[in-house]
Amino acid sequence: MAKKRDRLQIIYDILKAIHDKNNRIRPTHILYKSNLSHQMMEEYLRELIAKSFIIENKINDNKTYSLTQKGFDYVNKYKLISEFTDSFGLEQ
């Protein structure tokens, strides 16, 4: 059985989804890529905006999200820590 993701992994999944879409992604794509319910996704997005990891862009009625430098830093450092723990057999 697959292990349940922790909060930091979910944040990474959201930020990585934005990163992988050339730093501009619509909410629907975040929903699919991060495998969250709509309500949970909205809660995480509000928190990530409030903590300056992402910014919301509105053009007409369309929303997209982009990473800030803080968001890029999180993705890079999370990946580094994950590779470090994996190299010692300490998978999260």
PyMOL commands that place a pseudoatom at each C-alpha (Angstrom):
pseudoatom trace, name=CA, resn=MET, resi=1, chain=A, elem=C, hetatm=0, pos=[0.000, 0.000, 0.000]
pseudoatom trace, name=CA, resn=ALA, resi=2, chain=A, elem=C, hetatm=0, pos=[1.289, 3.441, -0.907]
pseudoatom trace, name=CA, resn=LYS, resi=3, chain=A, elem=C, hetatm=0, pos=[2.347, 5.688, 1.927]
pseudoatom trace, name=CA, resn=LYS, resi=4, chain=A, elem=C, hetatm=0, pos=[0.250, 8.780, 2.592]
pseudoatom trace, name=CA, resn=ARG, resi=5, chain=A, elem=C, hetatm=0, pos=[1.933, 12.035, 1.533]
pseudoatom trace, name=CA, resn=ASP, resi=6, chain=A, elem=C, hetatm=0, pos=[2.877, 14.523, 4.194]
pseudoatom trace, name=CA, resn=ARG, resi=7, chain=A, elem=C, hetatm=0, pos=[2.234, 18.251, 4.010]
pseudoatom trace, name=CA, resn=LEU, resi=8, chain=A, elem=C, hetatm=0, pos=[5.730, 19.103, 2.732]
pseudoatom trace, name=CA, resn=GLN, resi=9, chain=A, elem=C, hetatm=0, pos=[5.402, 16.535, -0.074]
pseudoatom trace, name=CA, resn=ILE, resi=10, chain=A, elem=C, hetatm=0, pos=[2.043, 17.995, -1.137]
pseudoatom trace, name=CA, resn=ILE, resi=11, chain=A, elem=C, hetatm=0, pos=[3.518, 21.505, -1.202]
pseudoatom trace, name=CA, resn=TYR, resi=12, chain=A, elem=C, hetatm=0, pos=[6.414, 20.174, -3.280]
pseudoatom trace, name=CA, resn=ASP, resi=13, chain=A, elem=C, hetatm=0, pos=[3.998, 18.466, -5.685]
pseudoatom trace, name=CA, resn=ILE, resi=14, chain=A, elem=C, hetatm=0, pos=[2.075, 21.721, -6.211]
pseudoatom trace, name=CA, resn=LEU, resi=15, chain=A, elem=C, hetatm=0, pos=[5.205, 23.821, -6.676]
pseudoatom trace, name=CA, resn=LYS, resi=16, chain=A, elem=C, hetatm=0, pos=[6.785, 21.195, -8.962]
pseudoatom trace, name=CA, resn=ALA, resi=17, chain=A, elem=C, hetatm=0, pos=[3.638, 21.137, -11.113]
pseudoatom trace, name=CA, resn=ILE, resi=18, chain=A, elem=C, hetatm=0, pos=[3.921, 24.910, -11.571]
pseudoatom trace, name=CA, resn=HIS, resi=19, chain=A, elem=C, hetatm=0, pos=[7.661, 24.648, -12.241]
pseudoatom trace, name=CA, resn=ASP, resi=20, chain=A, elem=C, hetatm=0, pos=[7.212, 21.913, -14.844]
pseudoatom trace, name=CA, resn=LYS, resi=21, chain=A, elem=C, hetatm=0, pos=[4.657, 23.952, -16.804]
pseudoatom trace, name=CA, resn=ASN, resi=22, chain=A, elem=C, hetatm=0, pos=[7.145, 26.751, -17.556]
pseudoatom trace, name=CA, resn=ASN, resi=23, chain=A, elem=C, hetatm=0, pos=[6.166, 28.564, -14.361]
pseudoatom trace, name=CA, resn=ARG, resi=24, chain=A, elem=C, hetatm=0, pos=[2.620, 29.332, -15.489]
pseudoatom trace, name=CA, resn=ILE, resi=25, chain=A, elem=C, hetatm=0, pos=[-0.198, 26.912, -14.792]
pseudoatom trace, name=CA, resn=ARG, resi=26, chain=A, elem=C, hetatm=0, pos=[-3.968, 26.969, -14.523]
pseudoatom trace, name=CA, resn=PRO, resi=27, chain=A, elem=C, hetatm=0, pos=[-5.722, 25.724, -11.387]
pseudoatom trace, name=CA, resn=THR, resi=28, chain=A, elem=C, hetatm=0, pos=[-7.185, 22.694, -13.181]
pseudoatom trace, name=CA, resn=HIS, resi=29, chain=A, elem=C, hetatm=0, pos=[-3.725, 21.448, -14.097]
pseudoatom trace, name=CA, resn=ILE, resi=30, chain=A, elem=C, hetatm=0, pos=[-2.549, 21.906, -10.500]
pseudoatom trace, name=CA, resn=LEU, resi=31, chain=A, elem=C, hetatm=0, pos=[-5.554, 19.873, -9.376]
pseudoatom trace, name=CA, resn=TYR, resi=32, chain=A, elem=C, hetatm=0, pos=[-4.671, 16.958, -11.657]
pseudoatom trace, name=CA, resn=LYS, resi=33, chain=A, elem=C, hetatm=0, pos=[-0.900, 17.068, -11.161]
pseudoatom trace, name=CA, resn=SER, resi=34, chain=A, elem=C, hetatm=0, pos=[-1.030, 17.336, -7.374]
pseudoatom trace, name=CA, resn=ASN, resi=35, chain=A, elem=C, hetatm=0, pos=[-3.821, 14.761, -6.948]
pseudoatom trace, name=CA, resn=LEU, resi=36, chain=A, elem=C, hetatm=0, pos=[-5.828, 16.805, -4.449]
pseudoatom trace, name=CA, resn=SER, resi=37, chain=A, elem=C, hetatm=0, pos=[-9.491, 17.571, -3.991]
pseudoatom trace, name=CA, resn=HIS, resi=38, chain=A, elem=C, hetatm=0, pos=[-10.576, 21.011, -5.141]
pseudoatom trace, name=CA, resn=GLN, resi=39, chain=A, elem=C, hetatm=0, pos=[-11.105, 22.180, -1.556]
pseudoatom trace, name=CA, resn=MET, resi=40, chain=A, elem=C, hetatm=0, pos=[-7.665, 20.978, -0.408]
pseudoatom trace, name=CA, resn=MET, resi=41, chain=A, elem=C, hetatm=0, pos=[-5.992, 22.530, -3.443]
pseudoatom trace, name=CA, resn=GLU, resi=42, chain=A, elem=C, hetatm=0, pos=[-7.652, 25.884, -2.726]
pseudoatom trace, name=CA, resn=GLU, resi=43, chain=A, elem=C, hetatm=0, pos=[-6.453, 25.771, 0.903]
pseudoatom trace, name=CA, resn=TYR, resi=44, chain=A, elem=C, hetatm=0, pos=[-2.881, 25.025, -0.135]
pseudoatom trace, name=CA, resn=LEU, resi=45, chain=A, elem=C, hetatm=0, pos=[-2.914, 27.724, -2.843]
pseudoatom trace, name=CA, resn=ARG, resi=46, chain=A, elem=C, hetatm=0, pos=[-4.161, 30.336, -0.359]
pseudoatom trace, name=CA, resn=GLU, resi=47, chain=A, elem=C, hetatm=0, pos=[-1.400, 29.393, 2.073]
pseudoatom trace, name=CA, resn=LEU, resi=48, chain=A, elem=C, hetatm=0, pos=[1.288, 29.396, -0.626]
pseudoatom trace, name=CA, resn=ILE, resi=49, chain=A, elem=C, hetatm=0, pos=[0.176, 32.838, -1.824]
pseudoatom trace, name=CA, resn=ALA, resi=50, chain=A, elem=C, hetatm=0, pos=[0.079, 34.191, 1.741]
pseudoatom trace, name=CA, resn=LYS, resi=51, chain=A, elem=C, hetatm=0, pos=[3.589, 32.872, 2.398]
pseudoatom trace, name=CA, resn=SER, resi=52, chain=A, elem=C, hetatm=0, pos=[4.916, 34.231, -0.935]
pseudoatom trace, name=CA, resn=PHE, resi=53, chain=A, elem=C, hetatm=0, pos=[5.765, 30.891, -2.566]
pseudoatom trace, name=CA, resn=ILE, resi=54, chain=A, elem=C, hetatm=0, pos=[3.492, 31.583, -5.544]
pseudoatom trace, name=CA, resn=ILE, resi=55, chain=A, elem=C, hetatm=0, pos=[1.655, 34.476, -7.137]
pseudoatom trace, name=CA, resn=GLU, resi=56, chain=A, elem=C, hetatm=0, pos=[-1.763, 34.460, -8.740]
pseudoatom trace, name=CA, resn=ASN, resi=57, chain=A, elem=C, hetatm=0, pos=[-2.057, 36.072, -12.163]
pseudoatom trace, name=CA, resn=LYS, resi=58, chain=A, elem=C, hetatm=0, pos=[-5.463, 37.147, -13.459]
pseudoatom trace, name=CA, resn=ILE, resi=59, chain=A, elem=C, hetatm=0, pos=[-6.022, 37.908, -17.123]
pseudoatom trace, name=CA, resn=ASN, resi=60, chain=A, elem=C, hetatm=0, pos=[-9.675, 38.587, -17.850]
pseudoatom trace, name=CA, resn=ASP, resi=61, chain=A, elem=C, hetatm=0, pos=[-11.453, 35.709, -16.070]
pseudoatom trace, name=CA, resn=ASN, resi=62, chain=A, elem=C, hetatm=0, pos=[-8.517, 33.294, -16.304]
pseudoatom trace, name=CA, resn=LYS, resi=63, chain=A, elem=C, hetatm=0, pos=[-6.257, 32.539, -13.354]
pseudoatom trace, name=CA, resn=THR, resi=64, chain=A, elem=C, hetatm=0, pos=[-2.743, 31.191, -13.563]
pseudoatom trace, name=CA, resn=TYR, resi=65, chain=A, elem=C, hetatm=0, pos=[-0.137, 30.635, -10.899]
pseudoatom trace, name=CA, resn=SER, resi=66, chain=A, elem=C, hetatm=0, pos=[3.605, 31.254, -10.994]
pseudoatom trace, name=CA, resn=LEU, resi=67, chain=A, elem=C, hetatm=0, pos=[6.454, 30.549, -8.598]
pseudoatom trace, name=CA, resn=THR, resi=68, chain=A, elem=C, hetatm=0, pos=[8.285, 33.298, -6.769]
pseudoatom trace, name=CA, resn=GLN, resi=69, chain=A, elem=C, hetatm=0, pos=[11.993, 32.974, -6.012]
pseudoatom trace, name=CA, resn=LYS, resi=70, chain=A, elem=C, hetatm=0, pos=[10.997, 31.498, -2.654]
pseudoatom trace, name=CA, resn=GLY, resi=71, chain=A, elem=C, hetatm=0, pos=[8.963, 28.838, -4.495]
pseudoatom trace, name=CA, resn=PHE, resi=72, chain=A, elem=C, hetatm=0, pos=[11.904, 27.984, -6.778]
pseudoatom trace, name=CA, resn=ASP, resi=73, chain=A, elem=C, hetatm=0, pos=[14.159, 27.722, -3.723]
pseudoatom trace, name=CA, resn=TYR, resi=74, chain=A, elem=C, hetatm=0, pos=[11.720, 25.325, -2.014]
pseudoatom trace, name=CA, resn=VAL, resi=75, chain=A, elem=C, hetatm=0, pos=[11.595, 23.038, -5.067]
pseudoatom trace, name=CA, resn=ASN, resi=76, chain=A, elem=C, hetatm=0, pos=[15.392, 22.927, -5.349]
pseudoatom trace, name=CA, resn=LYS, resi=77, chain=A, elem=C, hetatm=0, pos=[16.031, 22.374, -1.646]
pseudoatom trace, name=CA, resn=TYR, resi=78, chain=A, elem=C, hetatm=0, pos=[13.288, 19.764, -1.293]
pseudoatom trace, name=CA, resn=LYS, resi=79, chain=A, elem=C, hetatm=0, pos=[14.776, 17.859, -4.232]
pseudoatom trace, name=CA, resn=LEU, resi=80, chain=A, elem=C, hetatm=0, pos=[18.247, 18.081, -2.639]
pseudoatom trace, name=CA, resn=ILE, resi=81, chain=A, elem=C, hetatm=0, pos=[17.004, 16.780, 0.722]
pseudoatom trace, name=CA, resn=SER, resi=82, chain=A, elem=C, hetatm=0, pos=[15.028, 14.005, -0.965]
pseudoatom trace, name=CA, resn=GLU, resi=83, chain=A, elem=C, hetatm=0, pos=[18.086, 12.872, -2.952]
pseudoatom trace, name=CA, resn=PHE, resi=84, chain=A, elem=C, hetatm=0, pos=[20.189, 12.993, 0.227]
pseudoatom trace, name=CA, resn=THR, resi=85, chain=A, elem=C, hetatm=0, pos=[17.811, 10.845, 2.255]
pseudoatom trace, name=CA, resn=ASP, resi=86, chain=A, elem=C, hetatm=0, pos=[17.361, 8.405, -0.648]
pseudoatom trace, name=CA, resn=SER, resi=87, chain=A, elem=C, hetatm=0, pos=[21.135, 7.990, -0.984]
pseudoatom trace, name=CA, resn=PHE, resi=88, chain=A, elem=C, hetatm=0, pos=[21.253, 6.705, 2.610]
pseudoatom trace, name=CA, resn=GLY, resi=89, chain=A, elem=C, hetatm=0, pos=[18.195, 4.494, 2.255]
pseudoatom trace, name=CA, resn=LEU, resi=90, chain=A, elem=C, hetatm=0, pos=[16.094, 6.829, 4.404]
pseudoatom trace, name=CA, resn=GLU, resi=91, chain=A, elem=C, hetatm=0, pos=[13.227, 7.372, 1.986]
pseudoatom trace, name=CA, resn=GLN, resi=92, chain=A, elem=C, hetatm=0, pos=[10.561, 9.662, 3.327]
for i in range(1, 92): cmd.bond("trace and resi %d" % i, "trace and resi %d" % (i + 1))
show_as sticks, trace
zoom trace
